[in-house]
Amino acid sequence: MTVFFSSHILGEVQKLCSRVGIIREGRIVEISDIQTLQQDNYKKIRVAADGLDPAHFDLPGVTNLERRNGVIRFFYKGDINAMMQKIASIQVADVTIEEPTLEEIFMHYYE
């Protein structure tokens, strides 16, 4: 059975649905199951270290780079091994790599 559920509250969509369609300007731009959409999309990366230079992460696939209080956050789509090598080349205090939320994926389609 198929039930169409439309909502701007993407947390609800993520909890209730197994597949999603993303519509932009009246056209479907993506149809996928939520798990695949998350895995095939950007990773959220957070790196904490003293004296971080945002230019160090100026690589293809890096977007939304922010620096605040010794922490750099960004989204990355690309070879995660290349990013891990880049991170390993500096002395870090903490690193977090997460799957994006459905809302973050959705907003990417509108950037």
Residue frames as a rotation matrix with the C-alpha (Angstrom) as fourth column:
MET 1
0.590 0.807 0.000 0.00
0.807 -0.590 0.000 0.00
0.000 0.000 -1.000 0.00
THR 2
-0.580 -0.719 0.382 1.18
0.712 -0.676 -0.192 3.52
0.396 0.160 0.904 -0.72
VAL 3
0.582 0.654 -0.483 0.23
0.791 -0.592 0.151 6.53
-0.187 -0.470 -0.863 1.34
PHE 4
-0.079 -0.573 0.816 1.30
0.584 -0.690 -0.427 10.00
0.808 0.443 0.389 0.23
PHE 5
0.549 0.123 -0.827 2.38
0.802 -0.356 0.480 12.16
-0.236 -0.926 -0.294 3.15
SER 6
0.100 -0.476 0.874 3.32
0.549 -0.706 -0.447 15.76
0.830 0.525 0.190 2.55
SER 7
0.828 0.125 -0.546 4.94
0.549 -0.377 0.746 17.82
-0.113 -0.918 -0.381 5.27
HIS 8
0.493 -0.698 0.520 7.39
-0.175 -0.665 -0.726 20.63
0.852 0.267 -0.450 5.80
ILE 9
0.484 -0.337 0.807 8.27
-0.850 0.040 0.526 19.09
-0.210 -0.940 -0.267 9.17
LEU 10
0.231 -0.450 -0.863 10.99
-0.689 0.551 -0.472 16.81
0.687 0.703 -0.183 7.89
GLY 11
-0.746 -0.434 0.506 11.60
-0.666 0.473 -0.576 15.15
0.011 -0.767 -0.642 11.26
GLU 12
0.085 0.874 0.479 8.07
-0.613 0.425 -0.667 13.70
-0.786 -0.237 0.571 10.96
VAL 13
0.676 0.122 -0.727 8.74
-0.720 0.321 -0.616 12.53
0.158 0.939 0.305 7.42
GLN 14
-0.314 -0.910 -0.269 11.94
-0.744 0.412 -0.526 10.84
0.589 0.035 -0.807 8.55
LYS 15
-0.705 0.076 0.705 10.09
-0.577 0.516 -0.633 8.98
-0.412 -0.853 -0.320 11.33
LEU 16
0.120 0.945 0.305 7.01
-0.448 0.326 -0.833 7.97
-0.886 -0.036 0.462 9.33
CYS 17
0.820 0.267 -0.507 8.21
-0.550 0.121 -0.826 7.27
-0.159 0.956 0.246 5.81
SER 18
0.403 -0.698 0.592 10.51
0.340 0.714 0.612 4.70
-0.850 -0.045 0.525 4.24
ARG 19
-0.314 -0.454 0.834 10.80
0.949 -0.112 0.296 6.50
-0.041 0.884 0.466 0.87
VAL 20
0.140 0.327 -0.935 10.75
0.308 -0.911 -0.273 10.18
-0.941 -0.250 -0.228 0.03
GLY 21
0.158 -0.086 0.984 10.38
0.962 -0.213 -0.173 12.35
0.224 0.973 0.049 -3.03
ILE 22
-0.295 -0.307 -0.905 11.91
0.507 -0.853 0.124 15.81
-0.810 -0.422 0.408 -3.06
ILE 23
0.395 0.538 0.745 10.06
0.917 -0.276 -0.287 18.38
0.052 0.797 -0.602 -5.13
ARG 24
-0.396 -0.524 -0.754 11.69
0.446 -0.828 0.341 21.60
-0.803 -0.202 0.561 -6.27
GLU 25
-0.647 0.208 -0.734 9.87
-0.552 -0.791 0.263 24.20
-0.526 0.575 0.627 -8.33
GLY 26
0.297 0.947 -0.125 7.05
-0.836 0.195 -0.513 21.77
-0.461 0.257 0.849 -9.05
ARG 27
0.440 -0.223 -0.870 9.29
-0.592 0.657 -0.467 18.95
0.676 0.720 0.157 -10.31
ILE 28
0.968 -0.168 0.189 10.46
-0.024 0.685 0.729 15.80
-0.252 -0.709 0.658 -8.58
VAL 29
0.458 -0.876 -0.151 14.25
-0.799 -0.332 -0.502 16.08
0.389 0.351 -0.852 -8.26
GLU 30
-0.730 -0.681 -0.061 14.88
-0.574 0.660 -0.485 12.94
0.370 -0.319 -0.873 -6.17
ILE 31
0.614 0.783 0.100 13.04
-0.716 0.499 0.489 9.78
0.332 -0.372 0.867 -5.16
SER 32
-0.337 -0.788 -0.515 14.81
-0.295 0.608 -0.737 7.42
0.894 -0.096 -0.438 -2.79
ASP 33
0.588 0.388 -0.710 14.48
0.566 0.429 0.704 5.45
0.577 -0.816 0.033 0.40
ILE 34
0.937 -0.132 0.324 15.62
-0.288 -0.816 0.501 7.53
0.198 -0.563 -0.802 3.35
GLN 35
0.644 -0.731 0.225 18.57
0.148 0.407 0.901 5.32
-0.751 -0.547 0.371 4.27
THR 36
0.180 -0.574 0.799 20.04
0.973 0.223 -0.059 5.44
-0.144 0.788 0.599 0.74
LEU 37
0.677 0.142 0.722 19.43
0.359 -0.920 -0.156 9.16
0.642 0.365 -0.674 0.51
GLN 38
0.920 -0.351 0.176 21.41
-0.334 -0.466 0.819 9.68
-0.206 -0.812 -0.546 3.72
GLN 39
0.437 -0.796 0.418 24.26
0.360 0.581 0.730 7.33
-0.824 -0.169 0.541 2.78
ASP 40
0.111 -0.368 0.923 24.69
0.994 0.060 -0.096 8.66
-0.020 0.928 0.372 -0.77
ASN 41
0.800 0.259 0.542 24.64
0.312 -0.950 -0.006 12.26
0.513 0.173 -0.841 0.31
TYR 42
0.120 -0.759 0.639 26.90
-0.398 -0.627 -0.670 14.59
0.910 -0.174 -0.377 2.21
LYS 43
0.099 -0.191 -0.977 28.58
0.867 0.499 -0.009 13.77
0.489 -0.846 0.215 5.51
LYS 44
0.852 0.095 0.515 28.50
-0.168 -0.882 0.440 16.28
0.496 -0.462 -0.735 8.34
ILE 45
0.170 -0.881 -0.441 32.03
0.769 0.398 -0.500 16.75
0.617 -0.254 0.745 9.62
ARG 46
0.928 0.019 0.372 33.14
-0.221 -0.775 0.592 18.57
0.300 -0.632 -0.715 12.76
VAL 47
0.222 -0.929 -0.297 36.84
0.704 0.364 -0.610 19.03
0.674 -0.074 0.735 13.55
ALA 48
0.992 0.023 0.124 38.12
-0.073 -0.695 0.715 20.61
0.102 -0.718 -0.688 16.78
ALA 49
0.281 -0.954 -0.105 41.76
0.947 0.293 -0.131 21.69
0.155 -0.063 0.986 17.07
ASP 50
0.373 -0.269 -0.888 43.90
0.339 -0.851 0.400 24.61
-0.864 -0.450 -0.226 18.11
GLY 51
-0.300 -0.586 -0.752 44.81
-0.363 -0.659 0.658 27.04
-0.882 0.471 -0.015 15.34
LEU 52
-0.058 0.348 0.936 42.62
0.713 0.671 -0.205 25.47
-0.699 0.655 -0.287 12.67
ASP 53
-0.694 -0.146 -0.704 42.86
-0.367 -0.770 0.522 27.14
-0.619 0.620 0.481 9.28
PRO 54
0.344 0.920 0.187 39.66
-0.219 0.273 -0.937 26.81
-0.913 0.282 0.296 7.20
ALA 55
0.333 -0.293 -0.896 41.81
-0.940 -0.181 -0.290 26.89
-0.077 0.939 -0.336 4.05
HIS 56
-0.691 -0.610 0.388 43.13
-0.614 0.778 0.130 23.44
-0.382 -0.149 -0.912 5.08
PHE 57
-0.406 0.644 0.649 39.70
0.350 0.765 -0.540 22.02
-0.844 0.008 -0.536 4.15
ASP 58
0.151 0.394 -0.907 39.35
-0.693 -0.612 -0.381 23.92
-0.705 0.686 0.180 0.87
LEU 59
-0.843 -0.366 0.395 38.72
-0.064 0.796 0.602 20.80
-0.535 0.482 -0.694 -1.19
PRO 60
-0.607 0.687 -0.400 36.25
-0.562 -0.015 0.827 19.83
0.562 0.727 0.394 -3.91
GLY 61
-0.181 0.652 -0.737 33.07
0.380 0.737 0.559 18.57
0.907 -0.179 -0.381 -2.24
VAL 62
-0.607 -0.041 -0.794 33.36
0.784 -0.196 -0.589 20.77
-0.131 -0.980 0.151 0.88
THR 63
-0.250 0.593 0.765 30.41
0.273 -0.715 0.644 23.13
0.929 0.369 0.017 1.41
ASN 64
0.690 0.664 0.288 28.93
-0.005 -0.394 0.919 25.25
0.724 -0.636 -0.268 4.20
LEU 65
-0.115 -0.827 -0.550 32.28
0.760 0.283 -0.585 25.59
0.640 -0.485 0.596 5.98
GLU 66
0.739 0.328 0.589 31.99
-0.145 -0.776 0.614 27.44
0.658 -0.539 -0.526 9.31
ARG 67
-0.327 -0.833 -0.447 34.66
0.522 0.235 -0.820 28.23
0.788 -0.502 0.358 11.88
ARG 68
0.456 0.491 0.743 33.73
-0.410 -0.625 0.665 29.04
0.790 -0.607 -0.084 15.45
ASN 69
0.571 -0.208 0.794 35.74
-0.816 -0.042 0.576 28.80
-0.086 -0.977 -0.193 18.69
GLY 70
-0.421 -0.879 0.225 38.41
-0.819 0.475 0.322 26.40
-0.390 -0.049 -0.920 17.43
VAL 71
-0.252 0.423 0.870 35.85
0.248 0.898 -0.365 24.18
-0.936 0.124 -0.331 15.69
ILE 72
-0.696 0.086 -0.713 35.30
-0.692 -0.347 0.633 23.83
-0.193 0.934 0.301 11.96
ARG 73
-0.153 0.735 0.661 32.05
0.135 0.678 -0.723 22.34
-0.979 -0.021 -0.203 10.66
PHE 74
-0.451 0.054 -0.891 31.22
-0.838 -0.370 0.402 21.54
-0.308 0.928 0.212 7.07
PHE 75
0.668 0.602 0.438 29.46
-0.293 0.754 -0.588 19.17
-0.684 0.265 0.680 4.72
TYR 76
-0.416 -0.854 -0.312 31.52
-0.735 0.115 0.668 16.89
-0.535 0.507 -0.676 2.52
LYS 77
0.787 0.540 0.298 30.61
-0.227 0.703 -0.674 14.80
-0.573 0.463 0.676 -0.49
GLY 78
0.399 -0.710 -0.580 33.44
-0.806 0.029 -0.591 12.82
0.437 0.703 -0.561 -1.95
ASP 79
0.219 -0.440 -0.871 35.98
0.167 0.896 -0.410 10.15
0.961 -0.056 0.270 -1.11
ILE 80
0.942 0.214 0.260 35.85
-0.209 -0.233 0.950 9.89
0.264 -0.949 -0.175 2.68
ASN 81
0.594 -0.792 -0.141 39.35
0.790 0.541 0.288 8.37
-0.152 -0.283 0.947 2.67
ALA 82
-0.137 -0.615 0.777 40.77
0.659 -0.642 -0.392 11.55
0.739 0.459 0.493 1.11
MET 83
0.444 0.364 0.819 39.06
-0.314 -0.792 0.523 13.61
0.839 -0.490 -0.238 3.82
MET 84
0.984 -0.103 -0.147 40.36
0.178 0.458 0.871 11.30
-0.022 -0.883 0.469 6.56
GLN 85
0.172 -0.977 0.126 43.91
0.968 0.144 -0.208 11.77
0.185 0.158 0.970 5.25
LYS 86
-0.073 -0.129 0.989 43.42
0.193 -0.975 -0.113 15.55
0.979 0.182 0.096 5.29
ILE 87
0.783 0.425 0.455 42.16
-0.364 -0.281 0.888 15.41
0.505 -0.861 -0.065 8.89
ALA 88
0.849 -0.473 -0.233 44.97
0.522 0.692 0.499 13.05
-0.075 -0.546 0.835 9.93
SER 89
0.102 -0.873 0.477 47.57
0.748 -0.249 -0.616 15.53
0.656 0.420 0.627 8.67
ILE 90
-0.154 -0.119 0.981 46.80
-0.410 -0.896 -0.173 17.93
0.899 -0.428 0.089 11.57
GLN 91
-0.918 -0.151 -0.367 46.78
0.277 0.419 -0.865 17.54
0.285 -0.895 -0.343 15.36
VAL 92
-0.208 0.934 0.292 43.08
-0.256 -0.340 0.905 17.34
0.944 0.113 0.309 16.30
ALA 93
-0.798 0.062 0.600 41.31
-0.600 0.023 -0.800 17.33
-0.063 -0.998 0.019 19.65
ASP 94
-0.303 0.774 0.555 38.08
0.035 0.592 -0.806 15.79
-0.952 -0.225 -0.206 18.33
VAL 95
-0.869 0.128 -0.477 36.45
-0.490 -0.100 0.866 14.67
0.063 0.987 0.150 15.07
THR 96
-0.282 0.841 0.462 32.82
-0.017 0.477 -0.879 13.79
-0.959 -0.256 -0.121 14.40
ILE 97
-0.898 0.114 -0.426 31.46
-0.431 -0.030 0.902 12.44
0.090 0.993 0.076 11.11
GLU 98
-0.478 0.821 0.311 27.69
0.008 0.358 -0.934 12.00
-0.878 -0.444 -0.178 10.88
GLU 99
-0.557 0.488 0.673 24.99
0.824 0.220 0.522 11.26
0.107 0.845 -0.524 8.36
PRO 100
-0.943 0.265 0.202 22.97
-0.260 -0.964 0.049 14.37
0.208 -0.006 0.978 7.57
THR 101
-0.473 0.872 0.127 19.37
0.113 0.203 -0.973 14.67
-0.874 -0.446 -0.195 8.73
LEU 102
-0.115 0.537 0.836 16.64
0.971 0.239 -0.020 14.53
-0.210 0.809 -0.549 6.12
GLU 103
0.818 0.432 -0.381 16.15
0.392 -0.902 -0.180 18.28
-0.421 -0.002 -0.907 6.60
GLU 104
0.095 -0.872 -0.480 19.82
-0.299 -0.485 0.822 18.98
-0.950 0.065 -0.307 5.82
ILE 105
-0.630 -0.251 0.735 19.60
0.534 0.548 0.644 16.78
-0.565 0.798 -0.211 2.70
PHE 106
0.322 0.868 0.377 16.43
0.924 -0.202 -0.325 18.55
-0.206 0.453 -0.868 1.62
MET 107
0.733 -0.063 -0.677 17.97
0.032 -0.991 0.128 22.00
-0.680 -0.116 -0.724 2.09
HIS 108
-0.382 -0.920 0.089 20.94
0.078 0.064 0.995 20.95
-0.921 0.387 0.047 -0.07
TYR 109
-0.315 0.332 0.889 18.57
0.923 0.323 0.207 20.56
-0.219 0.886 -0.408 -3.03
TYR 110
0.743 0.658 0.121 17.52
0.669 -0.734 -0.119 24.19
0.011 0.170 -0.985 -2.59
GLU 111
0.337 -0.705 -0.624 21.03
0.123 -0.624 0.772 25.71
-0.933 -0.337 -0.124 -2.46
